[in-house]
Amino acid sequence: MKKIGMLLVGSSLLFGACDSRREADTTSQAPAADTTASQADASTRAPRLEQAWATEAELDVPESVFYNPDENMLYVSNIVGNPTDKDGKGFISKLSLDGKLVQKEWVSGLHAPKGMAMQGGTLYVTDIDALVAIDANGKISKRYPVKGAKFLNDPVAANGMILFTDMQDNKIYALENDKVRVWKENGLSSPNGLAYHNGAVYLASSDFQQITAEGEGDVLASGIGSGDGIGIVDENTFLVSNWQGEVYYVERGKEKVKLLDTKADKINSADITYVPEQNLLLVPTFSDNRVVAYRLQR
């Protein structure tokens, strides 16, 4: 009888141990299911902007921000007054990536500088009716007057050229082999911001579109309003600003999403730039005289 009792007790302990192991296995698998659910939630989460920093209101009508990765520095064009006044008061500032003013008037002697682009170590900026080349020391090295130009706005380095818009004359010019020519003049309406990525040229105006020198553009988002700047997030994702104070998130084949709206506060969002390595969007606020940085969360 004692032997039988001991066998029964041993069997109970054995089955109990097996049940405990089964419960432990089930518990250890539960977090994996939770992780999968979290990943699913993240994949459908709406994009949003979170403010990272803002400069003091010490700039002077900042129109455009450009990021130079070689120097890890931001350049900001300051119009200083009226966007069409040829008064020699305009300048370009240097900002650090955390919003510190490094040099307020790094480049001086401009009129009303707007968009910027860089190629071969030379910075190019549009200045009413000329494209201006600036060397690494902040000195103006050459001016390219554009005959008949009315309101030159945004340049971009593209396949060995510098393309740049004339918003009032509805043209896109190209600086190539040290000469300026018309690159596109058909099918344009107030062309403003330009971007170039993987062989494609993008344009912000009332619509956001991918364009070529010939033919119609491929509209990626309509109803932008006063389209101004473009930030490339990736091959299929873009940030596009409306000068009046809006920033849109655009994905190919999807409806645009408004991420920022400061119109009620009379704060503009002019020619933006985006630093993908830091998920950092830089917004020049024009008459608000600041640059505001946001982290893109998605």
SEFI-529579 format. One line per 3 residues: number of its first residue (from 1); for each residue x, y, z of C-alpha. Coordinates in nm, 2 decimals. Example, Ala and Ser with C-alpha at 12.3 -4.5 7.8 and 13.67 -1.06 7.14 Angstrom:
1> 1.23,-0.45,0.78 | 1.37,-0.11,0.71 $
//
This chain:
1> 0.00,0.00,0.00 | 0.28,0.24,0.08 | 0.44,0.17,-0.26 $
4> 0.11,0.23,-0.44 | 0.06,0.56,-0.24 | 0.41,0.67,-0.32 $
7> 0.34,0.60,-0.69 | 0.02,0.80,-0.69 | 0.19,1.09,-0.52 $
10> 0.48,1.08,-0.76 | 0.24,1.06,-1.06 | 0.05,1.37,-0.93 $
13> 0.37,1.56,-0.88 | 0.49,1.46,-1.23 | 0.16,1.57,-1.40 $
16> 0.16,1.89,-1.19 | 0.51,1.97,-1.31 | 0.40,1.91,-1.67 $
19> 0.10,2.14,-1.63 | 0.33,2.40,-1.48 | 0.57,2.37,-1.78 $
22> 0.27,2.41,-2.02 | 0.16,2.73,-1.84 | 0.51,2.87,-1.85 $
25> 0.53,2.80,-2.22 | 0.20,2.98,-2.29 | 0.31,3.28,-2.08 $
28> 0.64,3.31,-2.26 | 0.46,3.32,-2.60 | 0.21,3.60,-2.50 $
31> 0.46,3.89,-2.54 | 0.53,3.79,-2.90 | 0.16,3.83,-2.98 $
34> 0.16,4.17,-2.81 | 0.47,4.28,-3.01 | 0.30,4.19,-3.34 $
37> 0.00,4.39,-3.25 | 0.22,4.69,-3.16 | 0.39,4.66,-3.49 $
40> 0.06,4.65,-3.67 | -0.05,4.97,-3.48 | 0.27,5.15,-3.57 $
43> 0.23,5.07,-3.94 | -0.11,5.24,-3.95 | -0.02,5.53,-3.72 $
46> -0.09,5.87,-3.88 | 0.22,6.09,-3.95 | 0.26,6.40,-3.73 $
49> 0.51,6.67,-3.65 | 0.65,6.75,-3.30 | 0.84,7.07,-3.25 $
52> 1.21,7.02,-3.18 | 1.32,7.38,-3.15 | 1.27,7.73,-3.27 $
55> 1.52,8.02,-3.32 | 1.47,8.36,-3.16 | 1.30,8.61,-3.39 $
58> 1.65,8.74,-3.49 | 1.64,8.67,-3.86 | 1.51,8.91,-4.12 $
61> 1.24,8.77,-4.35 | 1.38,8.42,-4.38 | 1.26,8.27,-4.70 $
64> 1.45,7.95,-4.75 | 1.65,7.69,-4.54 | 1.91,7.47,-4.70 $
67> 2.11,7.18,-4.54 | 2.47,7.13,-4.63 | 2.56,6.78,-4.51 $
70> 2.94,6.83,-4.57 | 2.94,7.11,-4.32 | 2.65,6.98,-4.11 $
73> 2.51,7.33,-4.12 | 2.19,7.51,-4.22 | 2.19,7.81,-4.45 $
76> 1.90,8.06,-4.42 | 1.83,8.32,-4.69 | 1.71,8.66,-4.55 $
79> 1.52,8.89,-4.78 | 1.53,9.19,-4.55 | 1.23,9.39,-4.66 $
82> 1.04,9.36,-4.99 | 1.10,9.04,-5.20 | 1.15,9.25,-5.52 $
85> 1.37,9.54,-5.38 | 1.72,9.55,-5.53 | 1.87,9.72,-5.23 $
88> 2.18,9.51,-5.15 | 2.05,9.44,-4.80 | 1.98,9.07,-4.83 $
91> 2.21,8.81,-4.67 | 2.25,8.44,-4.58 | 2.28,8.31,-4.22 $
94> 2.44,8.00,-4.08 | 2.25,7.79,-3.82 | 2.36,7.48,-3.64 $
97> 2.13,7.17,-3.65 | 2.01,7.25,-3.30 | 1.90,7.60,-3.39 $
100> 2.19,7.81,-3.27 | 2.28,8.12,-3.48 | 2.64,8.06,-3.59 $
103> 2.68,8.36,-3.82 | 2.40,8.60,-3.90 | 2.55,8.75,-4.21 $
106> 2.77,8.48,-4.36 | 2.70,8.60,-4.71 | 2.62,8.97,-4.77 $
109> 2.57,9.20,-5.07 | 2.26,9.02,-5.20 | 1.93,9.19,-5.28 $
112> 1.64,8.96,-5.18 | 1.78,8.61,-5.18 | 1.54,8.32,-5.19 $
115> 1.60,7.95,-5.27 | 1.94,7.78,-5.25 | 2.11,7.47,-5.40 $
118> 2.46,7.33,-5.40 | 2.67,7.17,-5.66 | 3.05,7.10,-5.67 $
121> 3.10,7.29,-5.34 | 2.94,7.60,-5.48 | 2.62,7.74,-5.33 $
124> 2.37,7.89,-5.57 | 2.09,8.13,-5.46 | 1.82,8.30,-5.67 $
127> 1.82,8.68,-5.63 | 1.52,8.85,-5.81 | 1.66,8.84,-6.17 $
130> 2.00,8.66,-6.13 | 2.14,8.34,-6.01 | 2.43,8.40,-5.77 $
133> 2.72,8.16,-5.71 | 2.89,8.16,-5.37 | 3.21,7.99,-5.27 $
136> 3.29,7.79,-4.95 | 3.41,8.11,-4.77 | 3.08,8.29,-4.82 $
139> 3.21,8.51,-5.10 | 3.01,8.58,-5.42 | 3.21,8.43,-5.70 $
142> 2.98,8.50,-6.00 | 2.64,8.64,-6.09 | 2.43,8.50,-6.38 $
145> 2.18,8.77,-6.49 | 1.87,8.62,-6.65 | 1.73,8.84,-6.93 $
148> 1.36,8.90,-6.88 | 1.34,8.73,-6.54 | 1.08,8.87,-6.31 $
151> 1.08,8.67,-5.98 | 1.34,8.40,-5.97 | 1.26,8.17,-5.68 $
154> 1.39,7.82,-5.61 | 1.69,7.63,-5.76 | 1.79,7.26,-5.74 $
157> 2.10,7.07,-5.85 | 1.98,6.81,-6.10 | 2.20,6.59,-6.32 $
160> 2.48,6.83,-6.36 | 2.26,7.14,-6.40 | 2.11,7.40,-6.17 $
163> 1.74,7.43,-6.24 | 1.56,7.73,-6.11 | 1.21,7.87,-6.13 $
166> 1.07,8.21,-6.23 | 0.74,8.22,-6.05 | 0.60,8.53,-6.22 $
169> 0.72,8.45,-6.57 | 0.62,8.08,-6.56 | 0.95,7.94,-6.66 $
172> 1.21,7.70,-6.54 | 1.57,7.78,-6.63 | 1.88,7.57,-6.64 $
175> 2.24,7.67,-6.57 | 2.45,7.43,-6.77 | 2.81,7.46,-6.88 $
178> 2.82,7.81,-6.73 | 2.53,7.93,-6.95 | 2.16,7.99,-6.87 $
181> 1.89,7.86,-7.09 | 1.51,7.80,-7.07 | 1.45,7.44,-6.95 $
184> 1.07,7.44,-6.95 | 0.81,7.70,-7.02 | 0.50,7.50,-7.12 $
187> 0.23,7.39,-6.88 | 0.36,7.59,-6.58 | 0.15,7.81,-6.35 $
190> 0.34,8.01,-6.08 | 0.62,7.75,-6.05 | 0.79,7.77,-5.71 $
193> 0.98,7.50,-5.52 | 1.20,7.24,-5.69 | 1.34,6.91,-5.57 $
196> 1.55,6.64,-5.74 | 1.57,6.27,-5.63 | 1.69,5.96,-5.81 $
199> 1.66,6.12,-6.16 | 1.32,6.28,-6.11 | 1.24,6.65,-6.08 $
202> 0.96,6.76,-5.85 | 0.77,7.10,-5.86 | 0.55,7.27,-5.60 $
205> 0.30,7.52,-5.72 | -0.08,7.50,-5.68 | -0.02,7.13,-5.73 $
208> 0.27,6.91,-5.64 | 0.40,6.72,-5.94 | 0.68,6.52,-6.10 $
211> 0.79,6.70,-6.42 | 1.01,6.66,-6.72 | 1.14,6.92,-6.97 $
214> 0.87,6.81,-7.22 | 0.51,6.70,-7.17 | 0.27,6.73,-6.88 $
217> 0.36,6.68,-6.52 | 0.24,6.38,-6.31 | 0.03,6.53,-6.03 $
220> 0.10,6.37,-5.70 | -0.12,6.60,-5.49 | -0.36,6.88,-5.59 $
223> -0.49,7.17,-5.39 | -0.17,7.26,-5.23 | -0.24,7.64,-5.25 $
226> 0.07,7.86,-5.27 | 0.31,7.57,-5.29 | 0.66,7.67,-5.19 $
229> 0.91,7.42,-5.05 | 0.96,7.04,-5.09 | 1.12,6.79,-4.85 $
232> 1.22,6.45,-4.98 | 1.14,6.18,-4.71 | 1.19,5.88,-4.94 $
235> 1.13,5.76,-5.29 | 0.75,5.78,-5.25 | 0.70,6.02,-4.96 $
238> 0.73,6.40,-4.95 | 0.67,6.71,-4.74 | 0.53,7.01,-4.93 $
241> 0.47,7.36,-4.78 | 0.21,7.61,-4.86 | 0.36,7.96,-4.81 $
244> 0.05,8.08,-4.62 | 0.13,7.84,-4.33 | 0.06,7.48,-4.41 $
247> 0.28,7.17,-4.45 | 0.14,6.86,-4.62 | 0.25,6.49,-4.61 $
250> 0.23,6.34,-4.95 | 0.26,5.97,-5.04 | 0.23,5.84,-5.40 $
253> -0.12,5.71,-5.46 | -0.27,5.84,-5.14 | -0.45,6.15,-5.02 $
256> -0.23,6.43,-4.88 | -0.24,6.48,-4.51 | -0.21,6.82,-4.35 $
259> 0.06,6.81,-4.07 | 0.09,7.18,-3.99 | -0.14,7.48,-4.01 $
262> -0.02,7.82,-3.86 | -0.23,8.05,-4.08 | -0.45,8.16,-3.79 $
265> -0.13,8.28,-3.62 | -0.02,8.46,-3.93 | 0.30,8.25,-3.94 $
268> 0.42,8.15,-4.29 | 0.58,7.83,-4.40 | 0.81,7.92,-4.69 $
271> 1.08,7.72,-4.86 | 1.13,7.42,-4.63 | 1.40,7.16,-4.62 $
274> 1.41,6.81,-4.47 | 1.71,6.62,-4.31 | 1.61,6.25,-4.34 $
277> 1.89,6.12,-4.11 | 1.73,6.31,-3.82 | 1.37,6.31,-3.94 $
280> 1.40,6.69,-3.91 | 1.18,6.94,-4.10 | 1.30,7.30,-4.11 $
283> 1.04,7.57,-4.17 | 1.14,7.93,-4.24 | 0.85,8.15,-4.11 $
286> 0.91,8.46,-4.33 | 0.76,8.76,-4.17 | 0.77,8.58,-3.83 $
289> 1.16,8.60,-3.86 | 1.23,8.25,-3.72 | 1.32,7.90,-3.83 $
292> 1.11,7.63,-3.66 | 1.23,7.27,-3.65 | 0.99,6.97,-3.63 $
295> 1.05,6.59,-3.59 | 0.85,6.39,-3.83 | 0.69,6.10,-3.65 $
298> 0.53,5.82,-3.85 $
//
